[in-house]
Structures are given as structure tokens and as C-alpha cells.
Amino acid sequence: MKTNSIFYVLIVFFLTFHISAQENRDIETGMPGDHFSLEGALTLFQQADSPENFEKSLNTEDNHINNLDLNEDGEVDYIKVNAWTEKEVHVFVLQVAVSETENQDIATIQLEKTGKEEAQIQIIGDEEIFGEETIVEPSDEGSIKENDVRRGPNPGLSDDNYIVVNVWTWPSVRFVYTPGYRPWISPWRWRVYPKWWRPWRPMAYHVYRPFKVRYHGPKVRVVTTHRSVTARNIYSGRKVSSKTVTTRYAGARSNYKVTKTKTKVTGPAGNTKVKKSTTVTGPRGNSATKKTTKVKKSRKG
């Protein structure tokens, strides 16, 4: 009975923390990332049967994933998807052509095969777009490793204590691991777009936000740990930034403040508890605070 009680307390706290972390991402910061849904993009990748179809769904108005207008021409930008592959790792770069000579990366989807029929995935928002690097991954509705239940309720869970969701059954994942797959490179560029695409006028944040929030829930979570070191290395030398975008949002970035504090406490059994508090302040002084705790077991004994 005591173990069950601890388990339910842990589940309730996890769900509360998850909601808090998501809400923290929904204040208006003044950064362009306010107008793009990382959670929604990951959902579309799960539903797509190929990177090409994923690109099309990103640029479909009714999906309400993309509300970006980086060049401020009064029309939503077309998002290209370019793939890079190295052995069992795939990196999909979501990118916008800001002008004839400049491109800006929005996010990357990093996929790695970890077993015969196992794969893990994350979508990572670019810090120049979101204010800070933002990592979103699939969630198994709050599943927690058994060893966390045994050691009692934690006021927060580290990324290492989450169960990593196996995405092998996703159609798009199976597609890119089929023999003969060739990495998708979008054929579109500045002012050269598919005939089916019709840009629309971007919505104000307060209008777009409800569409963005609908993609939140127990199926996705915000984390701080990169699952694939190889994917990160593949992308590091290919990252693309636009000087125009950097300059245009310099003021917003200076107003975007992420204040982090840490408090370290060591218990009698040698377990270390690190409490973190992160406060994000938007352009009009609006703010939200996210608190997490990471517990490390002592290696003694």
C-alpha cells in the first residue's frame, strides 16, 4: 500500500511539473519562436510517411504549426526540410529562406536508431529563434522508471529518469531506415515554391497561441538533455543563421531573460538534490517560472 501511495504521488507531481514546463513556453517573449510549435512539428513528423510529406504538412495553413514571418513581408514563411544522414543517425533541418542570399534554421529533428527495432527522436529549437535552445521529445504519458518509484517521490525528475519513447513504428521513421533511402533535400528556395503553396497572413500572438497550445499534452515533454551526441555533432558544422534575423531580433533577445538559480542539498544517505528555478521574462515584463529538482544517488555502498 505504501509503495502504491508513493507511486500515485509521483505520477501526480510529474503531471503537474509537465504542465508547468509547457505553460512556461507559452508566454509571449517577443522572439520569433513564439510563432512556431515545436510540439506540433514533432506530431506532424509522427503522422507523415516521408520527409517530403512532412515538409508539406508543415506548410499547410490548417495545421497551424507555422506562423513565422522572419522577413516581415506580411506573409508566413515557407519552411524547407533538409536531411543529413550518417550511419544510423538522421538530422532533419527546418529552415526558412529569409532572402535570396540568407537562410535561417528554425529547428532540427534528430533521430537515432538504437536497436534492431528501436529508435529515439527529439526536436530542438534554435536559440536564435526561441531565445534559448529548446528540446522537445515524445512522452509515454508520464511513464517513470521503476527505480524512481522505489526511492520515493522526487519534487521533479531529471531527463535521465524519463522513459525514452521508442518511435520505430512511426511511418516516417520506418521510411528513412529502408534500404535505398536517399536523404530528402528540399528543392525549394527563395521565391521558388511548390504550386500548391499559398502563403497566408500571420496571426497576432494572442490569436495564434490557442492553436499552438492544442499540441501540448502528455504525449510530449520539454527536456534539457540531448539524446543523440552523434546527431548533435552532425548538425554543429551545418548550422545556418541569418544576419538579418539576428539583427532584427537583437532587442527582443536582450529583453528575453532566462534567470537560473541552483541550490544543492546532500542528504544523510549521500543522495544529492539540486533544485533549479528558471524564470523567463517577456518583452512587456510578463514572466513565468519553472522549478525542477534533479536527484543523484550516492555511489557509496
C-alpha positions, -999 to 999 in steps of 0.1 A, spaced: 0 0 0 28 24 9 46 17 -25 13 24 -44 8 56 -25 43 68 -34 37 59 -70 5 79 -73 21 109 -56 49 107 -80 26 105 -110 5 134 -98 37 155 -93 51 146 -127 19 157 -145 19 190 -125 56 196 -134 49 187 -171 20 212 -173 42 239 -156 70 234 -181 47 236 -210 30 267 -198 63 283 -192 68 282 -230 36 299 -238 42 334 -226 49 360 -253 87 365 -253 90 387 -284 112 361 -301 101 346 -334 98 312 -317 65 324 -302 51 318 -337 62 282 -342 51 250 -325 79 225 -318 54 201 -303 32 204 -333 60 198 -357 70 166 -339 34 155 -341 33 161 -378 66 141 -382 50 112 -364 20 113 -387 39 118 -420 50 89 -441 81 106 -455 102 138 -450 87 152 -482 52 149 -469 63 162 -435 76 194 -453 42 197 -470 23 193 -437 45 220 -420 34 244 -447 -3 236 -446 -22 265 -431 -49 244 -414 -23 226 -393 -14 259 -375 22 249 -368 39 277 -386 31 314 -380 66 328 -388 73 359 -408 110 364 -404 115 388 -433 84 408 -422 68 409 -457 33 403 -443 32 366 -454 40 334 -435 74 319 -444 78 286 -463 97 261 -442 122 238 -461 133 205 -447 168 192 -455 181 159 -442 216 147 -433 224 111 -426 254 93 -410 250 56 -404 221 51 -381 215 88 -374 193 112 -393 191 150 -388 163 170 -404 168 207 -406 138 230 -407 149 262 -424 134 294 -438 148 314 -468 149 350 -454 161 365 -486 179 354 -519 212 352 -500 202 343 -464 186 313 -447 177 308 -411 174 274 -392 143 271 -371 148 237 -356 163 203 -361 147 168 -357 173 144 -345 166 107 -350 189 78 -340 183 40 -343 194 24 -311 185 -12 -316 171 -37 -342 136 -21 -339 143 8 -316 148 45 -323 147 77 -304 139 112 -315 139 149 -304 131 182 -320 154 210 -309 145 247 -314 173 271 -324 183 295 -297 182 324 -321 146 317 -328 134 306 -293 156 327 -271 173 295 -257 178 261 -271 145 242 -266 143 204 -267 110 185 -271 106 148 -272 78 122 -272 64 112 -238 48 79 -228 21 97 -208 42 103 -178 59 69 -175 86 67 -149 114 42 -144 107 16 -117 138 26 -97 124 61 -92 93 47 -77 114 27 -52 133 56 -39 102 77 -32 86 108 -46 110 134 -61 100 170 -64 109 169 -101 126 143 -124 158 146 -143 158 138 -180 177 106 -173 148 93 -152 122 95 -180 115 65 -202 127 72 -237 99 65 -261 106 40 -289 95 57 -322 104 28 -345 67 23 -355 63 59 -368 58 57 -406 84 84 -413 110 66 -392 105 33 -409 107 51 -442 141 67 -437 156 34 -425 145 14 -455 173 2 -479 179 27 -507 166 57 -488 181 89 -501 182 119 -477 155 144 -486 168 179 -497 141 204 -503 141 216 -540 125 249 -530 143 282 -523 137 320 -521 106 328 -542 106 294 -558 79 274 -541 56 245 -549 25 254 -569 1 241 -542 15 265 -516 -3 298 -510 12 319 -482 -12 334 -457 -11 364 -434 5 357 -400 -18 359 -369 -12 381 -339 3 361 -310 -29 361 -289 -48 347 -319 -21 321 -327 -15 309 -291 -46 287 -287 -37 268 -319 -1 263 -306 -12 252 -271 -35 225 -285 -4 204 -294 7 203 -258 -3 173 -236 10 141 -221 24 129 -255 52 154 -255 76 169 -229 103 196 -227 137 183 -216 172 196 -213 193 165 -223 204 157 -259 197 120 -265 220 117 -296 255 130 -294 262 119 -330 232 139 -343 244 170 -324 278 166 -339 264 161 -374 245 194 -372 271 215 -354 290 221 -386 260 227 -408 241 252 -387 229 282 -407 220 317 -393 207 349 -409 224 381 -400 192 399 -409 172 378 -384 199 382 -357 199 420 -361 161 423 -363 156 404 -331 186 417 -311 163 439 -290 139 410 -282 169 388 -273 182 414 -249 147 416 -233 144 378 -232 158 369 -199 164 334 -185 174 336 -149 186 303 -134 194 296 -98 207 263 -83 206 251 -47 225 219 -39 215 198 -8 231 165 2 211 141 23 224 117 51 225 88 26 247 107 3 220 115 -23 224 149 -38 194 170 -47 199 200 -70 169 225 -71 167 247 -102 145 277 -107 142 292 -142 123 325 -148 116 337 -184 107 373 -188 89 386 -219 91 420 -236 64 436 -215 76 423 -182 53 392 -182 71 362 -167 68 326 -158 89 304 -135 97 267 -139 111 248 -109 128 214 -113 148 191 -90 174 166 -101 183 138 -76 216 118 -79 221 86 -60 252 82 -40 277 57 -54 288 46 -20 279 12 -9 
